Amino acid sequence: MSEHQVFCVKLQKELPGLDEPPFDTELGQKIYQNVSQQAWNQWTEFCKMLLNEYRLNPARREDQEVIVKQMEQYFFGDGAAPPPDYVEPQSA
């Protein structure tokens, strides 16, 4: 089985893609075809920060909509911005 390669819209280079679409939606298919595994991993870290900073609950439909909107911006828009008061943690 050959490795799924994509030209990553986020990192702007050819990289290994996801093993399968992350969702059974049009957006999931778009991500599968255009986002590398490396960029997806970066998104998951960014998403954790969003969940914590905005105190989002992924089980709530309203919060899911916020997350999906941020994801679309992150990959296919101008990029998602961290919350205005967010302070990057300092490395030890």
VEXLUM-50524 format. One line per field, with one value per residue (C-alpha): residue number from 1; chain; x, z, y negated. Coordinates in Angstrom, 2 decimals, decimal comma, m for minus. Each point is the difference from the previous one (the first is absolute). Example, Ala and Ser with C-alpha at 12.3 -4.5 7.8 and 13.67 -1.06 7.14 Angstrom:
REM residues 2
seq = 1;2
mol = A;A
east = 12,30;1,37
up = 7,80;m0,66
north = 4,50;m3,44
This chain:
REM residues 92
seq = 1;2;3;4;5;6;7;8;9;10;11;12;13;14;15;16;17;18;19;20;21;22;23;24;25;26;27;28;29;30;31;32;33;34;35;36;37;38;39;40;41;42;43;44;45;46;47;48;49;50;51;52;53;54;55;56;57;58;59;60;61;62;63;64;65;66;67;68;69;70;71;72;73;74;75;76;77;78;79;80;81;82;83;84;85;86;87;88;89;90;91;92
mol = A;A;A;A;A;A;A;A;A;A;A;A;A;A;A;A;A;A;A;A;A;A;A;A;A;A;A;A;A;A;A;A;A;A;A;A;A;A;A;A;A;A;A;A;A;A;A;A;A;A;A;A;A;A;A;A;A;A;A;A;A;A;A;A;A;A;A;A;A;A;A;A;A;A;A;A;A;A;A;A;A;A;A;A;A;A;A;A;A;A;A;A
east = 0,00;1,44;0,15;m2,59;1,91;m1,49;1,17;m0,74;m1,92;1,32;3,70;0,18;1,91;m0,53;m0,35;m1,63;m3,73;m2,48;m0,80;m3,69;m2,34;m0,41;m3,79;m2,69;m0,76;1,01;2,46;1,47;0,59;1,53;2,37;0,94;0,87;1,85;1,45;3,10;0,24;2,57;m2,39;m2,86;2,16;0,69;m3,75;m0,78;2,44;m1,50;m3,50;0,91;1,04;m3,31;m1,99;1,79;0,11;m3,62;m1,16;m1,66;m1,75;0,29;m3,23;m2,04;m1,27;0,66;3,60;0,44;m1,03;2,63;2,66;m0,96;0,06;3,44;1,21;m1,17;1,80;3,14;0,34;m1,86;m0,41;2,36;0,96;m1,62;1,23;0,56;m2,34;0,87;1,22;1,90;3,57;2,24;1,37;3,70;2,24;1,97
up = 0,00;m1,00;2,45;m0,62;m1,10;m0,17;m0,83;3,41;m0,11;3,43;m0,40;m3,78;m0,85;m0,95;3,14;1,24;0,43;2,49;m0,05;m0,44;0,01;3,56;m0,44;m2,30;m1,41;m2,95;2,28;1,14;m3,62;m0,79;2,96;m1,08;m3,50;1,00;3,51;1,08;3,12;1,33;m0,45;1,52;3,08;0,26;m0,24;2,82;2,28;m1,01;0,55;3,54;0,73;m1,42;2,08;3,15;m0,63;m1,13;2,37;m2,88;0,51;m3,12;1,01;m0,43;m3,51;0,29;1,03;m2,81;m2,46;1,43;m0,31;m3,60;m0,93;1,58;m1,83;m3,36;0,70;1,16;m3,16;m2,75;1,18;1,36;2,88;3,40;2,53;3,64;2,49;0,62;3,58;m0,81;1,32;m1,50;2,67;0,68;m0,79;2,92
north = 0,00;m3,35;m2,87;m2,73;m3,15;m3,49;m3,48;m1,48;m3,28;m0,97;0,85;m0,54;3,16;3,63;2,11;3,20;m0,52;1,39;3,71;m0,77;m3,01;m1,35;m0,39;1,42;m3,45;m2,13;m1,83;3,32;1,00;m3,42;0,38;3,53;m1,23;m3,20;0,29;1,93;2,13;m2,50;m2,96;2,02;0,68;m3,75;m0,66;2,45;m1,84;m3,36;1,40;1,11;m3,58;m1,29;2,47;m1,09;m3,75;m0,29;2,76;1,82;3,33;2,20;1,78;m3,22;m0,70;m3,76;0,65;2,54;m2,71;m2,36;2,70;0,81;m3,70;m0,39;3,14;m1,35;m3,29;1,82;2,08;m1,82;m3,60;m2,62;2,27;0,18;m2,52;0,85;m1,67;m3,68;0,62;3,21;0,18;2,68;2,36;m0,39;2,98;1,36
